[in-house]
Amino acid sequence: MTEIRITIPDDMFVAINTHPSCIGDEIRLLAAVKLYEMGRLSSGAAAKMAGISRVLFISKLKEFQFPVLTRTEEEFSREAEILGIDHL
């Protein structure tokens, strides 16, 4: 696993109302949500990046007012074909 270090000014913790010990997890979650929103990560990959289960990641999306089901009909059809489902 790759470790990335970010320097954050001390006064930012007051501004964002977060304790320094929690900011790493929060930044990982925020990055995972954004990459998921951009379509660069699946929900499973984003959850892994955030260090949480896929179910928890999907539930967290609601906190960011992000719709969970954003797949197109074509994407659903392709996934159904891969899974061997005749129709949805």
ChimeraX commands (.cxc) that place a marker at each C-alpha (Angstrom):
marker #1 position 0.00,0.00,0.00 radius 0.5
marker #1 position 1.23,3.47,-0.84 radius 0.5
marker #1 position 1.33,6.14,1.84 radius 0.5
marker #1 position 0.75,9.78,0.90 radius 0.5
marker #1 position 1.64,12.59,3.26 radius 0.5
marker #1 position -0.26,15.90,3.27 radius 0.5
marker #1 position 0.78,18.95,5.25 radius 0.5
marker #1 position -2.17,20.88,6.68 radius 0.5
marker #1 position -1.82,24.15,8.63 radius 0.5
marker #1 position -2.84,23.76,12.28 radius 0.5
marker #1 position -5.51,26.45,12.05 radius 0.5
marker #1 position -7.34,24.45,9.37 radius 0.5
marker #1 position -8.44,21.88,11.94 radius 0.5
marker #1 position -10.49,24.53,13.70 radius 0.5
marker #1 position -11.91,25.77,10.40 radius 0.5
marker #1 position -13.04,22.31,9.29 radius 0.5
marker #1 position -14.09,21.27,12.79 radius 0.5
marker #1 position -12.06,18.04,12.75 radius 0.5
marker #1 position -9.50,16.64,15.15 radius 0.5
marker #1 position -6.06,16.01,13.61 radius 0.5
marker #1 position -6.28,12.29,14.44 radius 0.5
marker #1 position -9.41,11.95,12.26 radius 0.5
marker #1 position -8.44,14.02,9.23 radius 0.5
marker #1 position -6.61,11.21,7.39 radius 0.5
marker #1 position -9.67,8.95,7.37 radius 0.5
marker #1 position -11.90,11.84,6.35 radius 0.5
marker #1 position -9.64,12.84,3.46 radius 0.5
marker #1 position -9.49,9.21,2.25 radius 0.5
marker #1 position -13.30,9.01,2.33 radius 0.5
marker #1 position -13.72,12.36,0.56 radius 0.5
marker #1 position -11.24,11.35,-2.16 radius 0.5
marker #1 position -12.95,7.98,-2.60 radius 0.5
marker #1 position -16.39,9.61,-2.90 radius 0.5
marker #1 position -15.11,12.11,-5.47 radius 0.5
marker #1 position -13.37,9.42,-7.55 radius 0.5
marker #1 position -16.56,7.33,-7.41 radius 0.5
marker #1 position -18.61,10.38,-8.46 radius 0.5
marker #1 position -16.25,10.93,-11.40 radius 0.5
marker #1 position -16.68,7.31,-12.47 radius 0.5
marker #1 position -13.01,6.51,-11.92 radius 0.5
marker #1 position -13.69,3.97,-9.16 radius 0.5
marker #1 position -16.42,1.41,-8.63 radius 0.5
marker #1 position -18.24,1.49,-5.30 radius 0.5
marker #1 position -16.20,-1.53,-4.17 radius 0.5
marker #1 position -12.88,0.05,-5.14 radius 0.5
marker #1 position -13.88,3.36,-3.54 radius 0.5
marker #1 position -14.84,1.55,-0.34 radius 0.5
marker #1 position -11.49,-0.20,-0.30 radius 0.5
marker #1 position -9.71,3.13,-0.77 radius 0.5
marker #1 position -11.73,4.62,2.09 radius 0.5
marker #1 position -10.92,1.62,4.29 radius 0.5
marker #1 position -14.58,0.70,4.88 radius 0.5
marker #1 position -17.02,-1.94,3.66 radius 0.5
marker #1 position -18.89,-1.41,0.41 radius 0.5
marker #1 position -22.21,-1.36,2.29 radius 0.5
marker #1 position -20.94,1.37,4.62 radius 0.5
marker #1 position -19.49,3.33,1.68 radius 0.5
marker #1 position -22.83,3.26,-0.12 radius 0.5
marker #1 position -24.60,4.43,3.03 radius 0.5
marker #1 position -22.07,7.26,3.39 radius 0.5
marker #1 position -22.93,8.51,-0.11 radius 0.5
marker #1 position -26.24,9.74,1.28 radius 0.5
marker #1 position -24.33,12.05,3.64 radius 0.5
marker #1 position -22.78,13.66,0.55 radius 0.5
marker #1 position -26.19,13.91,-1.15 radius 0.5
marker #1 position -24.89,11.68,-3.92 radius 0.5
marker #1 position -27.36,9.32,-5.59 radius 0.5
marker #1 position -26.34,5.70,-5.13 radius 0.5
marker #1 position -27.87,4.42,-8.34 radius 0.5
marker #1 position -26.21,6.37,-11.13 radius 0.5
marker #1 position -25.78,3.58,-13.64 radius 0.5
marker #1 position -27.28,3.86,-17.10 radius 0.5
marker #1 position -29.60,1.24,-18.57 radius 0.5
marker #1 position -26.71,0.11,-20.78 radius 0.5
marker #1 position -24.47,-0.42,-17.74 radius 0.5
marker #1 position -27.18,-2.45,-15.99 radius 0.5
marker #1 position -27.68,-4.55,-19.11 radius 0.5
marker #1 position -23.94,-5.19,-19.45 radius 0.5
marker #1 position -23.68,-6.22,-15.79 radius 0.5
marker #1 position -26.77,-8.44,-16.12 radius 0.5
marker #1 position -25.16,-10.14,-19.13 radius 0.5
marker #1 position -21.93,-10.72,-17.20 radius 0.5
marker #1 position -23.92,-12.19,-14.32 radius 0.5
marker #1 position -25.98,-14.35,-16.67 radius 0.5
marker #1 position -29.28,-12.64,-15.86 radius 0.5
marker #1 position -31.76,-12.69,-18.76 radius 0.5
marker #1 position -33.58,-9.49,-17.82 radius 0.5
marker #1 position -33.81,-7.07,-14.95 radius 0.5
marker link #1:1,2 radius 0.2
marker link #1:2,3 radius 0.2
marker link #1:3,4 radius 0.2
marker link #1:4,5 radius 0.2
marker link #1:5,6 radius 0.2
marker link #1:6,7 radius 0.2
marker link #1:7,8 radius 0.2
marker link #1:8,9 radius 0.2
marker link #1:9,10 radius 0.2
marker link #1:10,11 radius 0.2
marker link #1:11,12 radius 0.2
marker link #1:12,13 radius 0.2
marker link #1:13,14 radius 0.2
marker link #1:14,15 radius 0.2
marker link #1:15,16 radius 0.2
marker link #1:16,17 radius 0.2
marker link #1:17,18 radius 0.2
marker link #1:18,19 radius 0.2
marker link #1:19,20 radius 0.2
marker link #1:20,21 radius 0.2
marker link #1:21,22 radius 0.2
marker link #1:22,23 radius 0.2
marker link #1:23,24 radius 0.2
marker link #1:24,25 radius 0.2
marker link #1:25,26 radius 0.2
marker link #1:26,27 radius 0.2
marker link #1:27,28 radius 0.2
marker link #1:28,29 radius 0.2
marker link #1:29,30 radius 0.2
marker link #1:30,31 radius 0.2
marker link #1:31,32 radius 0.2
marker link #1:32,33 radius 0.2
marker link #1:33,34 radius 0.2
marker link #1:34,35 radius 0.2
marker link #1:35,36 radius 0.2
marker link #1:36,37 radius 0.2
marker link #1:37,38 radius 0.2
marker link #1:38,39 radius 0.2
marker link #1:39,40 radius 0.2
marker link #1:40,41 radius 0.2
marker link #1:41,42 radius 0.2
marker link #1:42,43 radius 0.2
marker link #1:43,44 radius 0.2
marker link #1:44,45 radius 0.2
marker link #1:45,46 radius 0.2
marker link #1:46,47 radius 0.2
marker link #1:47,48 radius 0.2
marker link #1:48,49 radius 0.2
marker link #1:49,50 radius 0.2
marker link #1:50,51 radius 0.2
marker link #1:51,52 radius 0.2
marker link #1:52,53 radius 0.2
marker link #1:53,54 radius 0.2
marker link #1:54,55 radius 0.2
marker link #1:55,56 radius 0.2
marker link #1:56,57 radius 0.2
marker link #1:57,58 radius 0.2
marker link #1:58,59 radius 0.2
marker link #1:59,60 radius 0.2
marker link #1:60,61 radius 0.2
marker link #1:61,62 radius 0.2
marker link #1:62,63 radius 0.2
marker link #1:63,64 radius 0.2
marker link #1:64,65 radius 0.2
marker link #1:65,66 radius 0.2
marker link #1:66,67 radius 0.2
marker link #1:67,68 radius 0.2
marker link #1:68,69 radius 0.2
marker link #1:69,70 radius 0.2
marker link #1:70,71 radius 0.2
marker link #1:71,72 radius 0.2
marker link #1:72,73 radius 0.2
marker link #1:73,74 radius 0.2
marker link #1:74,75 radius 0.2
marker link #1:75,76 radius 0.2
marker link #1:76,77 radius 0.2
marker link #1:77,78 radius 0.2
marker link #1:78,79 radius 0.2
marker link #1:79,80 radius 0.2
marker link #1:80,81 radius 0.2
marker link #1:81,82 radius 0.2
marker link #1:82,83 radius 0.2
marker link #1:83,84 radius 0.2
marker link #1:84,85 radius 0.2
marker link #1:85,86 radius 0.2
marker link #1:86,87 radius 0.2
marker link #1:87,88 radius 0.2
view
